[in-house]
Amino acid sequence: MPDRSELALQLTDAIAAARGAVERAGDRAFRAYGLSHRAHAALSAVDQGGPDGARPKEIADLLQVSRAAATTFVQRLEAKGLVETTPDPEDDRGVRVTLTRRGVEMLLRAGQLERRLAARAIEGLPAASISRTIRLLQDFRSRLAEKLIGALR
């Protein structure tokens, strides 16, 4: 049996590979709607702003990108008619980004597709195994966060 450090590396590699596979599958599926996985994530970030919209900084934070990158995403989505920007009533220099009707429809369709793909990916796997894996990954994430904080002290 491999030692614990080797198991940790194998787990990390498996997580990274699974994430990559999810993103590639999402990109192929969302391409049917003219979206990339990242564009779908940007639409979702705008949607999280609610009816008043999201500020570009909030979108950047949710996507974990720079504000300039988030602005580029917004401009591309706006060119496709999926979002619109309006002046921020609380900040004379800022804007709010909201979904257009077409953007809402696209987000709903892409979300349905994403759910179907996810369901298909776990077809045939025992529910108990899926639940254990979710708990394991949540625990792993918590431990990583704890260890990172401890290492920074």
GURO-712767 format. One record per residue (C-alpha): residue number from 1; x, z, y. Coordinates in Angstrom, 3 decimals. Layout:
! GURO-712767
@resi: NUM | x: X | z: Z | y: Y
...
//
This chain:
! GURO-712767
@resi: 1 | x: 0.000 | z: 0.000 | y: 0.000
@resi: 2 | x: 1.364 | z: -0.872 | y: 3.454
@resi: 3 | x: 2.413 | z: 1.983 | y: 5.726
@resi: 4 | x: 0.148 | z: 3.025 | y: 8.613
@resi: 5 | x: 2.059 | z: 1.099 | y: 11.272
@resi: 6 | x: 1.753 | z: -2.089 | y: 9.205
@resi: 7 | x: -1.984 | z: -1.427 | y: 8.717
@resi: 8 | x: -2.358 | z: -0.926 | y: 12.467
@resi: 9 | x: -0.702 | z: -4.289 | y: 13.128
@resi: 10 | x: -2.883 | z: -5.994 | y: 10.515
@resi: 11 | x: -6.015 | z: -4.474 | y: 12.064
@resi: 12 | x: -4.955 | z: -5.571 | y: 15.548
@resi: 13 | x: -4.219 | z: -9.100 | y: 14.297
@resi: 14 | x: -7.590 | z: -9.275 | y: 12.506
@resi: 15 | x: -9.427 | z: -8.164 | y: 15.652
@resi: 16 | x: -7.591 | z: -10.721 | y: 17.791
@resi: 17 | x: -8.283 | z: -13.487 | y: 15.263
@resi: 18 | x: -11.973 | z: -12.559 | y: 15.070
@resi: 19 | x: -12.280 | z: -12.545 | y: 18.862
@resi: 20 | x: -10.626 | z: -15.950 | y: 19.047
@resi: 21 | x: -12.993 | z: -17.316 | y: 16.393
@resi: 22 | x: -16.013 | z: -15.961 | y: 18.284
@resi: 23 | x: -14.833 | z: -17.554 | y: 21.528
@resi: 24 | x: -14.130 | z: -20.924 | y: 19.858
@resi: 25 | x: -17.539 | z: -20.911 | y: 18.146
@resi: 26 | x: -19.190 | z: -19.953 | y: 21.430
@resi: 27 | x: -17.365 | z: -22.716 | y: 23.289
@resi: 28 | x: -18.525 | z: -25.324 | y: 20.760
@resi: 29 | x: -22.104 | z: -24.049 | y: 20.877
@resi: 30 | x: -22.306 | z: -23.629 | y: 24.653
@resi: 31 | x: -20.794 | z: -27.078 | y: 25.177
@resi: 32 | x: -24.190 | z: -28.447 | y: 24.099
@resi: 33 | x: -25.493 | z: -26.888 | y: 27.323
@resi: 34 | x: -22.529 | z: -28.005 | y: 29.415
@resi: 35 | x: -21.086 | z: -24.489 | y: 29.441
@resi: 36 | x: -17.913 | z: -22.874 | y: 28.181
@resi: 37 | x: -17.842 | z: -19.367 | y: 26.758
@resi: 38 | x: -16.327 | z: -18.212 | y: 30.073
@resi: 39 | x: -19.045 | z: -19.972 | y: 32.100
@resi: 40 | x: -21.660 | z: -18.218 | y: 29.969
@resi: 41 | x: -19.889 | z: -14.901 | y: 30.638
@resi: 42 | x: -19.892 | z: -15.682 | y: 34.375
@resi: 43 | x: -23.647 | z: -16.429 | y: 34.293
@resi: 44 | x: -24.191 | z: -13.135 | y: 32.484
@resi: 45 | x: -22.112 | z: -11.319 | y: 35.113
@resi: 46 | x: -24.248 | z: -12.835 | y: 37.882
@resi: 47 | x: -27.378 | z: -11.810 | y: 35.984
@resi: 48 | x: -26.175 | z: -8.211 | y: 35.817
@resi: 49 | x: -26.364 | z: -8.119 | y: 39.619
@resi: 50 | x: -30.140 | z: -8.073 | y: 39.284
@resi: 51 | x: -32.629 | z: -9.658 | y: 41.679
@resi: 52 | x: -30.402 | z: -8.992 | y: 44.713
@resi: 53 | x: -27.514 | z: -10.845 | y: 43.090
@resi: 54 | x: -23.933 | z: -9.889 | y: 42.466
@resi: 55 | x: -20.990 | z: -9.793 | y: 44.816
@resi: 56 | x: -17.990 | z: -11.925 | y: 43.795
@resi: 57 | x: -15.904 | z: -8.759 | y: 43.376
@resi: 58 | x: -18.453 | z: -7.372 | y: 40.895
@resi: 59 | x: -18.341 | z: -10.628 | y: 38.951
@resi: 60 | x: -14.540 | z: -10.506 | y: 38.925
@resi: 61 | x: -14.587 | z: -6.916 | y: 37.656
@resi: 62 | x: -17.032 | z: -7.733 | y: 34.846
@resi: 63 | x: -15.007 | z: -10.790 | y: 33.785
@resi: 64 | x: -11.702 | z: -8.947 | y: 34.231
@resi: 65 | x: -10.300 | z: -11.737 | y: 36.396
@resi: 66 | x: -9.090 | z: -11.986 | y: 39.979
@resi: 67 | x: -11.581 | z: -12.426 | y: 42.764
@resi: 68 | x: -10.195 | z: -15.936 | y: 43.350
@resi: 69 | x: -10.880 | z: -16.853 | y: 39.700
@resi: 70 | x: -14.413 | z: -15.433 | y: 39.954
@resi: 71 | x: -14.983 | z: -17.474 | y: 43.123
@resi: 72 | x: -13.878 | z: -20.607 | y: 41.257
@resi: 73 | x: -16.333 | z: -19.820 | y: 38.442
@resi: 74 | x: -19.118 | z: -19.320 | y: 40.983
@resi: 75 | x: -18.308 | z: -22.604 | y: 42.747
@resi: 76 | x: -18.409 | z: -24.510 | y: 39.448
@resi: 77 | x: -21.712 | z: -22.909 | y: 38.469
@resi: 78 | x: -23.108 | z: -23.621 | y: 41.920
@resi: 79 | x: -22.094 | z: -27.296 | y: 41.610
@resi: 80 | x: -24.107 | z: -27.418 | y: 38.357
@resi: 81 | x: -27.122 | z: -25.897 | y: 40.097
@resi: 82 | x: -27.013 | z: -22.718 | y: 38.003
@resi: 83 | x: -26.311 | z: -20.206 | y: 40.782
@resi: 84 | x: -26.651 | z: -20.043 | y: 44.530
@resi: 85 | x: -24.873 | z: -18.009 | y: 47.150
@resi: 86 | x: -26.525 | z: -16.387 | y: 50.138
@resi: 87 | x: -25.134 | z: -14.179 | y: 52.904
@resi: 88 | x: -24.872 | z: -10.524 | y: 51.912
@resi: 89 | x: -27.301 | z: -8.573 | y: 54.128
@resi: 90 | x: -25.067 | z: -5.496 | y: 53.830
@resi: 91 | x: -21.766 | z: -7.251 | y: 54.652
@resi: 92 | x: -21.527 | z: -9.947 | y: 57.335
@resi: 93 | x: -18.442 | z: -11.476 | y: 55.671
@resi: 94 | x: -19.719 | z: -11.326 | y: 52.090
@resi: 95 | x: -22.058 | z: -13.290 | y: 49.886
@resi: 96 | x: -24.415 | z: -12.533 | y: 47.024
@resi: 97 | x: -24.602 | z: -14.767 | y: 43.998
@resi: 98 | x: -27.940 | z: -15.185 | y: 42.219
@resi: 99 | x: -29.135 | z: -17.293 | y: 39.324
@resi: 100 | x: -31.285 | z: -20.292 | y: 40.097
@resi: 101 | x: -34.340 | z: -20.980 | y: 37.940
@resi: 102 | x: -32.221 | z: -23.492 | y: 36.018
@resi: 103 | x: -29.497 | z: -20.840 | y: 35.621
@resi: 104 | x: -31.979 | z: -18.331 | y: 34.202
@resi: 105 | x: -33.269 | z: -20.904 | y: 31.716
@resi: 106 | x: -29.731 | z: -21.865 | y: 30.709
@resi: 107 | x: -28.725 | z: -18.233 | y: 30.257
@resi: 108 | x: -31.771 | z: -17.566 | y: 28.080
@resi: 109 | x: -31.182 | z: -20.642 | y: 25.900
@resi: 110 | x: -27.474 | z: -19.920 | y: 25.541
@resi: 111 | x: -28.239 | z: -16.277 | y: 24.708
@resi: 112 | x: -30.655 | z: -17.328 | y: 21.985
@resi: 113 | x: -28.023 | z: -19.648 | y: 20.561
@resi: 114 | x: -25.430 | z: -16.873 | y: 20.679
@resi: 115 | x: -27.749 | z: -14.528 | y: 18.751
@resi: 116 | x: -28.456 | z: -17.196 | y: 16.120
@resi: 117 | x: -24.736 | z: -17.846 | y: 15.660
@resi: 118 | x: -23.991 | z: -14.136 | y: 15.344
@resi: 119 | x: -26.777 | z: -13.691 | y: 12.792
@resi: 120 | x: -25.482 | z: -16.642 | y: 10.796
@resi: 121 | x: -21.936 | z: -15.238 | y: 10.868
@resi: 122 | x: -22.976 | z: -11.974 | y: 9.186
@resi: 123 | x: -25.386 | z: -13.549 | y: 6.699
@resi: 124 | x: -24.823 | z: -12.094 | y: 3.246
@resi: 125 | x: -22.743 | z: -9.135 | y: 4.449
@resi: 126 | x: -24.156 | z: -5.737 | y: 3.496
@resi: 127 | x: -25.688 | z: -3.860 | y: 6.456
@resi: 128 | x: -23.784 | z: -0.712 | y: 5.467
@resi: 129 | x: -20.467 | z: -2.600 | y: 5.686
@resi: 130 | x: -21.377 | z: -3.979 | y: 9.094
@resi: 131 | x: -22.308 | z: -0.493 | y: 10.347
@resi: 132 | x: -19.049 | z: 0.988 | y: 9.003
@resi: 133 | x: -17.054 | z: -1.788 | y: 10.653
@resi: 134 | x: -18.771 | z: -1.212 | y: 13.988
@resi: 135 | x: -18.027 | z: 2.522 | y: 13.804
@resi: 136 | x: -14.418 | z: 1.821 | y: 12.803
@resi: 137 | x: -13.889 | z: -0.569 | y: 15.704
@resi: 138 | x: -15.503 | z: 1.829 | y: 18.185
@resi: 139 | x: -13.261 | z: 4.622 | y: 16.910
@resi: 140 | x: -10.201 | z: 2.351 | y: 17.060
@resi: 141 | x: -11.024 | z: 1.413 | y: 20.649
@resi: 142 | x: -11.429 | z: 5.080 | y: 21.637
@resi: 143 | x: -8.139 | z: 6.017 | y: 19.992
@resi: 144 | x: -6.345 | z: 3.158 | y: 21.742
@resi: 145 | x: -7.699 | z: 4.335 | y: 25.084
@resi: 146 | x: -6.633 | z: 7.946 | y: 24.342
@resi: 147 | x: -3.149 | z: 6.901 | y: 23.241
@resi: 148 | x: -2.709 | z: 4.633 | y: 26.253
@resi: 149 | x: -3.668 | z: 7.438 | y: 28.625
@resi: 150 | x: -1.317 | z: 9.804 | y: 26.771
@resi: 151 | x: 1.535 | z: 7.296 | y: 26.942
@resi: 152 | x: 1.101 | z: 6.918 | y: 30.711
@resi: 153 | x: 1.469 | z: 10.650 | y: 31.343
//
